[in-house]
């Protein structure tokens, strides 16, 4: 697998931006099985959490090895503390990840652009970002995943805002808006194409209550969701390393 760190000028953010990318190559190295590469590889957009950046998945997990087993390309952007949203008094990170990033990657890299070959996943804040992308644009993705995700951010903001996220939205009440995942799952419940969803959380994670509200709501609104809960697991990288491996296997199941 080839590992690239790419700096480019983002027209959306009006600043130089960085992404990390893993790309399949014909020879993957000792100890990694070879895969054919006749077709452009499938691609997973992999999102970081609130306290991290584009480098974290490579530093804390074996995601490159898991991707190599399936000839999967992975794109890892950085969005600071934006929750993958357009900030009311800040940057347009939603426009960046939902519009500019896929277009840039399709120009820079030999990857598939077909919806059936495109996936998105993330942890914590990135879990929210992944679910918002999949629920807003269900026709773009074959599958999406949240690991320990802030998947009911609207409720979190109403009752507690320890991270000061209201600065992003300009309000603590985002219920019923296009940044509310609970609203989006209802708004697009009748979409002709909907991706398979994978949602996981540890039972001792501080976001577990959001997980317990989110999964039944998805099912009630007709979304195909696979849920995984690990007893005793908390908000930590051992769990997320297991889960990115599980999701990549889920993609190819």
ABEGO torsion letter per residue (X at the ends): XBBBBBBBBBAAAGBBBBBBBBBBBABAEBGBBBBBAABBBBBBBBBBBAABBAAAAAAABAAAAAAAAAGBBBBBBBAEAAGGBBBABBBBAAAAAAAAAAAAAAAABBBBABAAABBBBBBEAAAAAAAAAAAABAAABABBBBBGBBABAAAAAAABBAAGAAAAAGBABABGBAABAAAAAAAAAABABBBBBBBBBBAABAAAAAAAAAAAAAAAAGBBBBBBBBBGBBBBAAAAAAAAAAAAAAAAX
